[in-house]
């Protein structure tokens, strides 16, 4: 990567991570905090306050992505971050669940993930795009792990209101980084692109390869949130670990997974073996879910399965956005990534809701079996996916 691509990758990964921070940071502490609010007896309202972020993200990813195709990436990202700041302030000042719900809806309304990813595609050469997308995709895993470690400490230090104020401050910093650090995209004016008219949105929805990738990110994030309905309780039960010490399992798992993921993605891209690595990561998800069922009654088994899950998760997070950006019509990258991020947000929301329902009706082990079935279905879908041909260096 050249200096501009590195600068774009690092800064956009930070901005993208902020979006996920708004979702992940409250997960370990919000349900406990909400019990002391006037409406804290309403478990349904607590769940709605948590999930509202993902719902509005899902509904607005496509409009924001399409707007970025028309009006430019940076203006759309700034608008989204301003909405996120407004929502964070509303939630920080709230003293009841309905008020926090309004704040969470506003936070989620800043659905900039598609525009950020499209901007990353605009700023990178095709031969380097997977590396930049890997940086952005990896930020999700780091943000998730960091949230699990930091949230209890932040809550104890500054309270829930302080957490929301912090996210507002970070969003303001992200706007400054976007305007001052992220390079301005130069539109591709090659002869091939000049001959392409604006792709119709219906064409994006009908593209078989894009549909397979959209199903993949939906399945991946559904499994992610469904697992975290049962994994924390399993760590308490099996490992006798209080909530504040779960980072001792999560952090090593994430660090080891990154040490495996980065060389694997780079080598696969270099040697034209991305299909093998991609399908191998999906197959690993099947084995991980079966491993949770078989070995989840020991702390060592849980730790190993979590490490392997993060290996698979990070490989797939790193590669799928790059594939979307390569397959989508040049004039509809934002729209295609909007659909992709919409299905991602739906997976995040439904994973928690469905996982909780399964636990209540059939017990935690059924969640693992259900996730294994979803991963197996994804493996079947991925097996028929036609990967773009290997690329030469620019």
RAGIBEL-V651301 format. One record per run of one state. SS is the DSSP state (~ for helix, > for strand, _ for the rest). FROM is the first residue (numbers start at 1). LEN is the number of residues. If there is no record, write none. Layout:
ss	from	len
SS	FROM	LEN
SS	FROM	LEN
This chain:
ss	from	len
_	1	2
~	3	22
_	25	5
~	30	5
_	35	8
~	43	29
_	72	1
~	73	21
_	94	3
~	97	13
_	110	3
~	113	10
_	123	3
~	126	55
_	181	10
~	191	4
_	195	6
~	201	6
_	207	1
~	208	32
_	240	3
~	243	3
_	246	1
~	247	25
_	272	2
~	274	22
_	296	3
~	299	29
_	328	2
~	330	33
_	363	1
~	364	20
_	384	11
